[in-house]
Amino acid sequence: MGTVFKRTSTKPLPVGAEFLVRKGQRFAKWQDAKGRTRTAAVTVPSDGKYAGQERITVETPTYFADYRDGSGYLRRVATGCKDETAARAILAGLEKRAEKVRSGIISTSEERMSAHQHTALTEHLAEYIASLKAAGRADSHVTGTKRLIQRVIDELSLRRLSDMQAEAVERWLAQQSRAETDKPAMGARTRNSYLIALRSFCNWAVSRDRLPFNPLAKLDRADERSDRRRQRRALTEAELSKLLIVARLRPLAEFGRETVRKTNPANATREKRSRATWSYKPLTFIELPAAVDRARERLKDNPDFIAQQERLGQERELIYKVAVTTGLRKNELASLTIGQLDLDGDFPHVRLNAADEKNRKGNSIPLRSEVADELREWLQSVGADSRNVLSMFGRGDSDNSAAAKLFNVPDDLCKVFERDRAVAGIAKSDDRGRTVDVHALRHTFGTMLSKAGVSPRVAQAAMRHSSIDLTMNVYTDPRLLDVQGAIESLPQISTTLEPFENKHRMAAGAETFTPSAVAVPVAVTVAVPTDFSRDSQSTAVTFSANSVEPSTSPETNKTPGKTMFPRSLLQYARRESNPQPSDPKSDALSN
């Protein structure tokens, strides 16, 4: 037989509490924040964190229930009821369900599902996030998944797992696709990310016997191709060269910028040397060398700082260069360590760990020989060995050089790239609306593979894509492909009407074959009507082996210059020059 009760807990003594004794029991008396007089029994815990301290004993506002489930285990559940009668009604339902399990009417998994129906949805979400962390998922993925699911729970006011209905979620996603006054419309890819996160959460609940089925399994994804909000373009070779130059020089050039006076009338009353009256002039690609020279002159008393900025520029250039020649993503670049480099073998490469790769497979990424040489020089330029590398860059314990990060990829690399792009004079978007950002370096890598004539299957492997469509249609910029050159490279097509000439061309070869040497005069004269009235006239047309030209005569063409040459006649002449056997069925029918 189960029982209902209120749990007790201890709290610190209220400030200003008075003590009194009732029937040998000490009580504390105080006034709460609303001015009401409250009393509670005083206890001294004998063990635990608060052992030996005087504390007051308080009860929970709601009832709990203890009962034995269908397997005979003692369970304690929160009823959430402040009324004892309502709490006992919930206890009766729990005991009735346990009796059905013992009698075999329902299974133990169904009983667990019923028990979880009273658990708050936020508690299920907390356990799901804990399972993702235990599975070793990336922190960014765990944080993003929690944010997406929590937003849907808050905006739909979901409280239990049973509230997760397909109709409500579908309606919410449809509302996000429409723009409102305070927020823009949500793109198809963003809506799909919400749906994927919710589906994964429901699948986890099904696998843990918390839901009988996934209520969102049949919801269709939005069409991302027809509603693509961000389309990236690849950089041209000239743009990429300018970007790499800016990446190397800008860290030092920032300290050589010129100053310009502000023309704001509100600053007229301020002192001339006030910071509000002047600003730094924006950097441009043409002024980079002069800005570097000014920075060296201003910082000539601090050579260590100059060397630090030069190393920062060299590192940033290498980050961009490795990204555009390997297709590595930002997070994958940030995860690389010195120990993952293999620069001394016949095939230099970097080993990407499965935990750091997007598809969680792990790959060996080949490196171009010149990039491998630059990486080797980069490590040698900052120290004789990797111990000096670690000490100069402060990247960890010098005794564990293999675990040191290869690049110090900043968290705000996207903002750094935007400033480099602006100084290089690269347009943010083109006339097609395609934009340039850090991930566009991966698009540039895919486009360069196609321009180099790499087969699609090899390009797919280099990009580490699961679908060839993703490699060819998303990560290849069609504007940079040499389509005109591909058309010009096609073999020349012969337009002669005489197959005898082609036969001799194939036998003798194009270099030694002369068309006039084997030309066979073939002429077909046909009366061509020039006027499609009743009193039609005709024009004599001669087809030779080397040309197709209509020949007119004054006697038969009364209207020179207006000779009509129907396409059907040309088709008829070509068909007659290559006669086909007659159809016996047609002849039989004609008879």
C-alpha positions in Angstrom: 0.0 0.0 0.0 1.5 3.3 -1.1 1.6 6.5 0.9 1.6 10.2 0.2 3.6 12.7 2.2 5.4 16.0 2.0 9.2 15.9 2.0 11.1 17.8 4.6 14.3 19.7 4.2 16.5 22.0 6.2 17.3 25.7 5.7 19.5 28.2 7.5 18.0 30.1 10.4 16.2 33.2 9.2 17.8 36.5 10.2 16.3 37.9 13.4 14.6 34.7 14.4 13.4 34.2 18.0 13.5 30.8 19.7 10.7 29.2 21.7 10.1 25.8 23.2 6.9 23.8 22.8 6.5 20.4 24.4 10.2 20.0 24.7 10.8 20.9 21.0 12.7 24.1 20.0 11.0 26.3 17.4 12.2 29.4 15.5 9.8 32.3 15.0 10.3 35.1 12.4 8.5 37.3 9.9 8.8 36.6 6.2 9.1 39.1 3.4 5.3 39.7 3.3 5.3 40.5 7.1 3.6 37.2 8.1 4.7 35.4 11.2 6.2 32.0 10.5 7.4 29.2 12.8 9.4 26.1 12.1 11.1 23.4 14.2 14.8 23.7 14.8 17.1 20.7 14.2 20.8 20.0 14.3 21.9 17.5 11.6 24.3 14.9 12.9 26.0 14.2 9.6 26.4 15.7 6.1 27.5 19.1 5.0 25.6 20.9 7.7 26.5 18.6 10.6 26.4 20.4 14.0 24.6 23.5 12.6 21.2 24.7 13.8 18.8 24.9 10.9 15.0 25.0 10.5 12.9 22.2 9.1 10.5 23.0 6.3 8.1 21.0 4.2 7.7 21.0 0.4 4.5 22.6 -0.8 3.5 19.6 -2.9 3.0 15.9 -2.0 5.1 12.9 -3.0 4.0 9.3 -3.4 5.8 6.1 -2.5 4.6 2.8 -4.2 5.9 -0.4 -5.6 5.9 -0.7 -9.4 5.1 -3.8 -11.5 8.6 -5.2 -10.9 8.4 -4.9 -7.2 10.8 -1.9 -6.8 9.9 0.9 -4.5 9.4 4.1 -6.4 9.0 7.7 -5.3 7.4 10.2 -7.6 6.3 13.8 -7.3 2.6 14.3 -7.7 2.8 18.0 -8.1 -0.4 18.3 -6.0 -0.8 20.6 -3.0 -4.1 18.9 -2.0 -3.7 15.5 -0.3 -6.9 14.1 -1.9 -5.6 14.9 -5.4 -2.2 13.3 -4.5 -3.9 10.1 -3.3 -5.9 9.9 -6.6 -2.6 10.0 -8.5 -1.2 7.3 -6.2 -4.2 5.1 -6.9 -3.6 5.4 -10.6 0.1 4.5 -10.2 -0.8 1.4 -8.1 -3.5 0.4 -10.6 -0.9 0.6 -13.4 1.6 -1.5 -11.4 -1.1 -4.1 -10.9 -1.7 -4.3 -14.7 2.0 -4.9 -15.2 2.1 -7.7 -12.6 -0.9 -9.3 -14.3 0.6 -9.0 -17.8 -2.0 -6.6 -19.2 0.7 -4.1 -20.1 4.5 -4.4 -20.5 7.2 -2.9 -18.3 8.2 -0.6 -21.2 4.7 0.7 -21.4 4.8 1.3 -17.7 8.0 3.3 -18.0 6.4 5.4 -20.7 3.5 6.2 -18.5 5.8 7.1 -15.6 7.6 9.6 -17.8 4.5 11.4 -18.8 4.5 13.3 -15.6 8.1 14.3 -15.9 8.7 17.9 -17.0 9.9 18.3 -20.6 12.9 20.4 -19.5 14.1 17.5 -17.4 14.0 15.2 -20.4 15.9 17.8 -22.4 18.6 18.0 -19.7 19.1 14.2 -19.7 19.2 14.3 -23.6 22.0 17.0 -23.5 23.8 14.9 -20.9 23.7 11.9 -23.2 25.1 13.9 -26.1 28.0 15.0 -24.0 28.6 11.4 -22.8 28.7 10.4 -26.5 31.5 12.8 -27.1 29.7 15.2 -29.4 31.3 18.6 -30.0 30.5 21.4 -27.6 29.3 23.6 -30.3 26.9 20.9 -31.5 25.6 20.3 -28.0 25.1 24.0 -27.3 23.4 24.6 -30.6 21.0 21.6 -30.2 20.0 22.7 -26.7 19.3 26.3 -28.0 17.2 25.1 -30.9 15.0 22.7 -28.8 14.7 25.1 -25.9 13.4 27.9 -28.2 10.6 25.7 -29.5 9.7 24.5 -26.0 9.4 28.1 -24.8 7.5 29.6 -27.7 5.0 26.7 -27.9 4.7 26.5 -24.1 5.4 22.7 -24.1 5.4 21.1 -20.6 5.3 17.3 -21.2 6.5 14.9 -23.8 2.8 14.4 -24.8 2.7 18.0 -25.9 5.2 17.4 -28.6 2.7 17.1 -31.5 3.5 17.2 -35.2 0.7 19.8 -35.9 2.0 22.3 -33.4 5.6 22.0 -34.6 4.6 22.2 -38.3 2.5 25.3 -37.6 5.4 26.9 -35.8 7.9 26.2 -38.6 5.4 27.6 -41.1 5.1 30.8 -39.1 8.9 31.2 -39.1 8.9 31.1 -42.9 7.0 34.4 -43.0 8.6 37.7 -42.3 7.3 39.8 -39.5 7.8 43.4 -38.4 10.3 42.6 -35.6 12.2 39.7 -37.3 13.0 38.5 -40.8 11.7 35.3 -42.3 13.6 32.1 -41.5 15.4 30.3 -44.3 14.6 26.7 -45.3 18.0 25.5 -44.0 17.5 27.1 -40.6 14.0 25.6 -40.3 15.4 22.2 -41.2 18.0 22.6 -38.4 15.2 23.1 -35.9 13.3 20.0 -37.3 16.4 17.9 -37.2 17.2 18.8 -33.6 13.6 18.1 -32.5 13.6 14.7 -34.4 16.8 13.6 -32.7 15.4 14.5 -29.3 12.2 12.5 -30.0 14.3 9.5 -31.3 16.3 9.6 -28.1 13.0 9.6 -26.1 11.8 6.5 -28.1 15.1 4.7 -27.5 14.8 5.3 -23.8 11.2 4.1 -23.5 9.9 7.6 -22.9 7.8 7.8 -26.1 6.1 5.0 -28.0 6.9 6.6 -31.4 8.4 9.7 -32.9 5.5 12.2 -33.5 7.7 14.3 -35.9 8.9 11.4 -38.0 6.6 12.2 -40.9 7.2 15.9 -41.1 8.8 16.9 -44.4 11.9 19.0 -44.6 11.8 22.4 -46.4 13.3 22.6 -49.9 16.7 24.2 -49.3 17.4 24.6 -53.1 14.4 26.8 -53.8 15.0 28.9 -50.6 18.7 29.2 -50.3 19.5 32.4 -48.3 23.3 32.3 -48.4 25.1 31.2 -51.5 28.8 31.5 -51.4 31.1 32.2 -54.4 34.6 31.1 -55.1 37.5 33.6 -55.1 39.4 34.2 -58.3 43.1 33.7 -58.5 43.7 37.5 -58.4 41.4 37.9 -55.4 43.1 35.0 -53.6 46.5 36.5 -54.1 45.5 39.9 -52.8 43.8 38.2 -49.8 47.0 36.3 -48.9 49.1 39.5 -49.2 46.7 41.4 -46.9 46.7 38.6 -44.4 50.5 38.7 -44.1 50.9 42.5 -44.0 47.8 43.9 -42.2 48.7 42.9 -38.6 51.7 45.2 -38.8 50.2 47.8 -41.2 47.4 48.5 -38.6 50.0 50.3 -36.5 51.0 52.5 -39.5 47.7 53.9 -40.4 47.4 57.6 -41.1 45.1 59.9 -39.1 42.4 62.1 -40.6 40.5 64.9 -38.9 36.8 64.5 -38.3 34.5 67.1 -39.9 31.7 66.8 -37.3 30.6 70.3 -36.2 29.9 69.0 -32.7 33.7 68.6 -32.2 34.5 72.2 -33.1 34.6 73.2 -29.5 36.9 70.3 -28.4 40.7 70.5 -28.3 42.5 69.7 -31.4 44.4 66.8 -29.8 41.2 65.3 -28.5 40.5 61.7 -29.6 37.0 62.8 -30.7 38.4 65.2 -33.4 40.4 62.6 -35.4 40.3 59.0 -36.5 42.5 56.5 -38.3 42.3 56.4 -42.1 41.0 53.0 -43.4 43.6 50.8 -45.0 43.6 50.0 -48.7 45.5 47.5 -50.7 47.6 50.1 -52.5 48.6 51.8 -49.2 49.7 48.6 -47.4 53.4 48.9 -48.1 53.5 52.5 -47.0 51.6 51.6 -43.8 54.1 48.8 -43.1 57.0 51.3 -43.4 55.3 53.8 -41.1 54.6 51.0 -38.6 58.3 50.0 -38.6 59.3 53.6 -38.0 56.9 54.1 -35.2 57.7 50.8 -33.5 61.5 50.9 -34.1 62.1 51.0 -30.4 60.1 47.8 -29.9 61.6 45.1 -32.3 60.0 42.2 -30.4 56.5 43.6 -31.0 57.3 44.0 -34.7 58.5 40.4 -34.9 55.3 39.3 -33.1 53.1 41.1 -35.6 55.1 39.6 -38.5 54.7 36.1 -37.1 50.9 36.8 -36.7 50.7 37.8 -40.3 52.7 34.8 -41.5 50.4 32.5 -39.4 47.2 34.1 -40.8 48.4 33.7 -44.3 49.2 30.0 -43.7 45.7 29.5 -42.2 44.1 30.8 -45.4 46.5 29.0 -47.7 46.0 25.6 -45.9 42.3 26.1 -45.9 42.1 26.9 -49.7 44.5 24.0 -50.7 43.0 21.3 -48.4 39.3 22.3 -48.0 39.6 22.1 -44.2 36.8 23.8 -42.3 37.4 26.5 -39.6 36.9 24.1 -36.6 39.0 21.4 -38.3 41.9 23.9 -38.8 41.6 24.9 -35.1 41.9 21.3 -34.0 45.2 20.5 -35.8 48.2 19.9 -33.6 51.9 19.6 -34.4 51.8 15.9 -33.9 49.2 15.5 -36.7 51.7 16.8 -39.3 53.7 14.4 -41.5 56.0 16.7 -43.6 59.0 14.4 -44.0 57.5 11.5 -46.0 57.1 11.2 -49.8 53.5 12.3 -49.5 53.2 15.1 -46.9 49.8 15.1 -45.2 48.0 16.0 -42.0 46.0 13.4 -40.1 42.6 14.7 -39.1 41.1 13.0 -36.0 37.7 11.5 -36.3 36.4 13.5 -33.3 37.4 16.7 -35.0 36.0 16.0 -38.4 32.4 16.9 -39.4 31.5 13.4 -40.6 33.4 11.8 -37.6 35.4 9.4 -39.9 39.0 10.7 -39.7 41.1 11.3 -42.8 44.6 11.9 -44.0 44.5 15.2 -45.9 47.3 15.5 -48.6 49.4 18.7 -48.6 50.8 20.4 -51.6 54.6 20.3 -51.6 55.0 24.1 -51.5 52.5 24.3 -48.6 54.4 21.6 -46.7 57.6 23.5 -47.2 56.0 26.7 -45.9 54.7 24.8 -42.9 58.2 23.4 -42.2 59.7 26.9 -42.5 57.0 28.3 -40.3 57.8 25.9 -37.5 61.6 26.5 -37.9 61.3 30.3 -38.1 59.8 30.6 -34.6 62.4 28.3 -32.9 64.9 25.6 -33.4 62.5 23.0 -32.2 59.0 22.6 -31.1 59.8 23.4 -27.5 60.7 26.9 -28.5 57.5 27.1 -30.6 55.4 26.4 -27.5 57.3 28.8 -25.3 57.1 31.7 -27.7 53.4 31.2 -28.5 52.3 30.1 -25.1 50.4 27.1 -26.4 50.7 24.6 -23.6 53.3 22.5 -21.9 56.7 22.4 -23.7 57.1 18.8 -22.7 54.1 17.8 -24.8 55.0 19.4 -28.1 53.0 17.0 -30.2 49.8 18.1 -28.5 50.5 21.8 -29.2 48.1 23.5 -31.6 49.5 24.1 -35.0 47.6 27.3 -35.6 46.2 29.8 -33.1 42.9 30.1 -35.0 40.9 32.9 -33.3 37.3 32.4 -32.4 36.4 35.6 -34.3 38.2 34.4 -37.5 35.1 35.4 -39.5 35.5 39.0 -38.4 39.2 38.9 -39.1 38.5 37.6 -42.6 36.0 40.4 -43.2 38.6 43.0 -42.4 41.1 41.3 -44.6 38.6 41.1 -47.4 37.7 44.8 -47.1 41.4 45.9 -47.3 42.0 43.6 -50.3 39.1 45.3 -52.1 37.2 42.0 -52.6 33.4 42.6 -53.0 31.3 41.0 -50.3 28.7 39.9 -52.9 28.5 39.8 -56.7 25.7 40.5 -59.1 24.2 37.0 -58.4 23.9 37.7 -54.7 26.7 35.2 -53.8 28.8 36.2 -50.8 32.4 35.7 -49.6 33.3 34.6 -46.1 35.7 32.2 -44.4 33.8 29.1 -45.7 34.1 30.5 -49.2 37.8 29.3 -49.1 36.4 25.7 -49.1 34.2 26.7 -52.1 37.3 28.0 -53.8 39.1 24.7 -53.2 36.2 22.8 -54.8 36.1 25.2 -57.8 39.9 24.9 -58.4 39.6 21.2 -58.5 37.0 21.4 -61.3 39.0 24.0 -63.2 42.1 21.7 -63.0 40.2 18.9 -64.7 40.0 16.7 -61.7 37.4 13.9 -62.1 34.2 14.4 -60.1 34.8 11.3 -58.0 38.3 12.4 -57.0 37.0 15.9 -56.2 34.3 14.3 -54.0 37.0 12.4 -52.1 39.1 15.5 -51.7 36.2 17.5 -50.4 35.2 14.6 -48.2 31.6 14.8 -49.3 29.0 12.0 -49.1 27.2 13.1 -52.2 28.7 14.0 -55.6 25.8 16.5 -56.1 27.1 18.5 -53.2 30.6 18.7 -54.7 29.5 19.6 -58.2 26.5 21.8 -57.6 27.1 23.6 -54.3 30.9 23.8 -53.9 31.7 24.5 -57.5 31.2 28.1 -58.8 30.0 27.7 -62.4 31.1 31.3 -63.3 34.8 30.5 -62.8 34.7 27.4 -64.9 36.2 27.7 -68.4 33.1 26.6 -70.3 34.1 28.4 -73.5 37.5 26.7 -73.5 35.8 23.4 -73.1 33.5 24.0 -76.1 36.5 25.1 -78.2 38.3 21.9 -77.3 35.7 19.7 -79.0 36.7 18.0 -82.2 35.7 19.7 -85.5 32.5 18.3 -86.9 32.3 17.7 -90.7 29.2 19.0 -92.5 29.7 17.3 -95.9 26.8 15.5 -97.4 28.8 12.8 -99.2 29.8 9.9 -97.0 32.5 8.9 -99.6 34.7 11.9 -98.5 34.5 10.9 -94.8 35.4 7.4 -95.6 38.6 8.5 -97.4 39.3 11.0 -94.6 39.3 8.3 -92.0 41.4 6.0 -94.1 44.1 8.5 -95.2 44.1 10.7 -92.1 43.3 14.4 -91.7 46.8 15.6 -92.5 47.3 13.9 -95.9 43.7 14.0 -97.1 42.7 16.5 -99.7 39.0 16.9 -100.3 39.4 17.8 -104.0 41.4 14.6 -104.7 38.4 12.3 -104.0 35.5 14.6 -104.6 32.8 13.0 -106.6 30.5 15.4 -108.4 26.9 14.7 -107.4 24.2 17.0 -108.6 20.5 16.7 -107.8 18.2 19.1 -109.7 14.8 19.7 -108.1 12.1 22.0 -109.1 11.5 24.2 -106.1 8.2 26.2 -105.9 8.9 29.9 -105.3 5.3 30.9 -105.0 2.8 28.8 -103.2 -0.2 30.1 -105.0 -2.1 28.1 -107.7 0.1 29.4 -110.5 3.3 28.4 -108.7 6.6 28.8 -110.4 9.7 26.8 -109.8 13.4 27.3 -109.2 16.1 24.9 -110.2 18.2 24.0 -107.1 21.5 22.0 -107.5 23.0 20.1 -104.6 26.7 19.3 -105.0 28.9 17.3 -102.8 30.6 20.4 -101.3 27.8 22.9 -101.1 24.1 23.4 -101.0 23.1 26.4 -103.0 19.9 27.3 -104.9 20.4 28.4 -108.5 17.7 30.5 -110.1 17.0 31.3 -113.7 15.3 34.4 -115.1 12.8 32.2 -117.0 11.5 30.5 -113.9 11.8 33.1 -111.2 9.9 36.3 -111.9 10.7 37.8 -108.5 14.4 37.8 -107.9 15.6 38.1 -104.3 12.5 36.5 -102.9 13.1 32.9 -103.6 11.7 30.7 -100.9 13.7 27.6 -99.9 11.6 25.4 -97.6 13.5 23.3 -95.0 11.4 20.3 -96.0 13.0 20.3 -99.4 16.5 20.1 -97.9 15.4 17.3 -95.7 14.0 15.6 -98.8 17.2 15.9 -100.7 19.3 14.5 -97.8 16.9 11.6 -97.4 17.1 10.9 -101.1 20.9 11.0 -101.1 20.8 8.1 -98.6 17.9 5.9 -99.9 16.2 3.5 -97.5 14.4 0.2 -98.4 10.7 0.6 -98.8 8.3 -0.5 -96.1 6.5 -3.6 -97.5 3.5 -2.8 -95.3 3.2 0.7 -96.8 3.5 -0.7 -100.3 0.8 -3.2 -99.6 -1.5 -0.6 -98.2 -0.9 1.7 -101.2 -2.0 -1.1 -103.5 
